[in-house]
Amino acid sequence: MPNVPMKRVICHWTAGSHSAGDTDKDAYHILVEGNGSLVRGRPSIMLNSGRVKSGYAAHTLNGNSGSIGVSVCCMAGAEERPFVAGQYPMTRTQWDALIVVVAELCKYYRIKVTPKTVLSHAEVESNLGIEQHGKWDFTHLPFDPTVVGARACGDRLRQQVMAAMGAMPDLPVRNGRDATLETAFRRLLDELWPILARGLEAGLNTLIREVLKRIR
């Protein structure tokens, strides 16, 4: 991961299938596919650090500077009111994978978890005061119908990210090629299992393998 200052992580869904398409890879830094595996987007996080640079990930209208964009591949054909999840609903496996990804990003980039720094696209307008155009990812979690509304989904996201971060040792922000980071992250695996018990058997195992491949 690039050693650059970043301010926040904004979470999205792609409104597509459970696989990352070419357009998705251009718009986000990291994508979570249906089985929980990670796909790296084409733009480097570095391009969104400070003033955005050519080729940056344009994931949030007027909110890309300093923002890491992470998106869950899901929700094609979904409708907000009345809620219909569509053919490719977000799964618990994807959600659990998202939590680990965001927690690792916050730890690495020293991002304190608040409603202004870890949020969904649906919260951007209310939390950051940046007008958006009908974005409702996330206002529903298809795998848990008891969680409804942007604030409720955002609070669930932040609570679980903080719980995951509590299991992670403090790591210095190092050059992405520093092997110490990979070694330390490997030691996290045993601690992460009890924190995110549900969905780990399939998606998160794949996710962690993908993360380790990319930290170099």
C-alpha positions, 0 to 999 in steps of 0.5 A: 500500500502506498505510504501517503496521507489519506483522510477517510474510507468510503464504502460502496456497492457496485450495483452490479453482479458478484464479480468486478467488471472493468468499469468497477476496477476503474472507479474503486481502489479495492473491490470485494467479490461474491466469495469474499475475495479481493480485486485491486482496482486500477487506480493507485490510492496515491492518486487520491492523496491530497489533490486528486491526480490524473487517473484517480478513483472517481468513486464519490462525487466531489469527495475523492480527495483523500478518500479510499474507495472500497466497493462490494460487488453486488446489488444489480437490479436492487430497488430502494423503495420498496426494498428489493435486493435484486439478483446479486444481494450483498452477502454476509461473507462480503460484509465480513470481508469488507470489515477486515479490509476497512480495518486494515486500511484504517490501521495502516493509514492512521485513520480514526474511525468516526462518521466523517472518516469511515462511512458509506456512500449513502452517508456522504451527504449527511456526514460530509455535507457533499451533495450526492445524486440519489446514492443509497449504498448502504441503506439496507443490509440484505443479509440482516433486514433488521438494519435499515437506514444509512445511519444504522448501516454506517453505525454497524460498519463503524462498530465492527471495524473498531472491533476488528481494529482492536485485535490488530497490533499498532503497525508503523506506516512503512514503505509498501515493500517492507516485509515487516508489515506482511509478517506482522499481518500474518500474525493477526490471522489467529486474532481475527477469527474470533472477532469476525466469526460469521462468514469466515469459512469461505469468503474471508479465508480467500480475502486474507490470502489476497491481501497478503499477496498485495502487501509488498 
